[in-house]
Amino acid sequence: MKQFIATTLILIPLFIKGQIPNSFSDTEKIYGLSTIWKEVEYNFAYFEKIGTAKWDSLYKVMIKKVLETNNDYDYYRELSYFTAFLKDGHTGIGRYPNVDRYTTVYKGYWIEFERIESKVVVT
């Protein structure tokens, strides 16, 4: 019963607030991705292990993926996948303030919410 109440309290704000914002234009999405791509190539300490060809190839794939995102959460998640390719614990994407309210920690577990067929689902 306690878990049901806690889960309900977590879900109520989602039903009140509605959709996750989509505040980035396609140009801004590509600019953000390009900035990461460029900075990693210039500043990443172990770039020679990745190689320019692999990094550029992944960048081209990611352009399409970030343009297909429907909201800010999905966009930041794709950027996180992009930086995860580096396999470096010091390189990553921080959470965006408008997205944080759609994720939470409950008893040490990340709980994320996703809208599927007009319903909010815990993923």
C-alpha positions in Angstrom: 0.0 0.0 0.0 2.8 2.4 0.8 4.4 1.8 -2.6 1.1 2.5 -4.3 0.8 5.8 -2.4 4.4 6.8 -3.2 4.0 5.9 -6.8 0.7 7.8 -7.0 2.4 10.9 -5.5 5.1 10.7 -8.0 2.7 10.4 -11.0 0.3 13.2 -10.0 2.6 16.0 -11.1 3.0 14.4 -14.5 -0.8 14.3 -15.1 -1.1 17.9 -14.0 1.9 19.3 -16.1 1.2 17.3 -19.3 3.7 16.9 -22.1 7.5 17.1 -21.8 8.5 20.4 -23.5 10.0 20.5 -27.0 11.8 23.8 -26.8 14.6 23.2 -29.3 14.4 24.0 -33.0 16.0 21.6 -35.5 18.8 24.2 -36.0 19.5 24.3 -32.2 19.5 20.5 -32.0 22.1 20.2 -34.7 24.1 23.0 -33.2 24.2 21.3 -29.8 25.2 18.0 -31.4 27.9 19.7 -33.5 29.3 21.5 -30.5 29.8 18.2 -28.7 31.3 16.6 -31.8 33.8 19.4 -32.3 34.8 19.8 -28.6 35.4 16.0 -28.3 37.6 16.0 -31.4 39.6 18.9 -30.1 39.7 18.2 -26.3 39.1 14.5 -25.6 42.3 13.0 -24.1 42.0 9.6 -25.7 40.6 10.6 -29.1 43.3 8.6 -30.9 41.7 5.4 -29.6 38.4 6.3 -31.3 39.7 7.7 -34.5 38.3 10.5 -36.7 36.6 8.1 -39.1 34.5 6.4 -36.4 33.7 9.6 -34.7 32.6 11.4 -37.9 30.5 8.4 -38.9 28.7 8.3 -35.6 28.1 12.1 -35.9 26.4 11.6 -39.3 24.1 9.0 -37.8 23.3 11.1 -34.8 22.2 14.1 -36.9 19.3 12.1 -38.1 18.5 10.7 -34.6 18.5 14.2 -32.9 16.2 15.6 -35.6 13.7 12.8 -35.0 13.4 13.5 -31.3 10.0 14.6 -30.1 10.9 16.4 -26.9 13.8 17.8 -24.8 14.1 14.6 -22.8 14.6 12.4 -25.9 17.0 15.0 -27.4 19.2 14.9 -24.3 19.0 11.2 -24.2 20.4 11.0 -27.7 23.2 13.3 -26.8 24.0 11.0 -23.8 24.2 8.0 -26.2 26.5 10.1 -28.4 28.9 10.8 -25.5 28.6 7.2 -24.1 30.4 6.1 -27.2 33.5 7.6 -25.7 33.4 5.1 -22.8 34.7 7.8 -20.4 33.3 8.4 -17.0 34.2 12.1 -17.1 32.4 12.9 -20.3 28.6 13.2 -20.4 25.5 15.3 -20.7 24.0 16.9 -17.6 20.2 17.0 -17.2 18.2 19.9 -18.4 16.1 21.7 -15.8 12.8 21.3 -17.8 13.4 17.6 -18.1 14.3 16.8 -14.5 10.8 16.9 -13.3 10.0 13.9 -15.5 12.6 11.7 -13.8 13.0 10.9 -10.1 14.7 8.6 -7.7 12.6 6.2 -5.6 14.4 3.9 -3.1 17.6 4.3 -5.0 16.2 3.5 -8.4 15.8 5.9 -11.3 12.1 6.1 -12.3 11.5 7.6 -15.7 8.2 8.4 -17.3 7.2 8.2 -20.9 4.1 9.1 -22.8 2.8 6.1 -24.8 -0.5 6.3 -26.6 -1.6 9.4 -24.7 -0.8 7.7 -21.3 2.0 8.3 -18.9 3.9 5.0 -18.3 6.8 4.4 -15.8 9.7 3.1 -17.8 
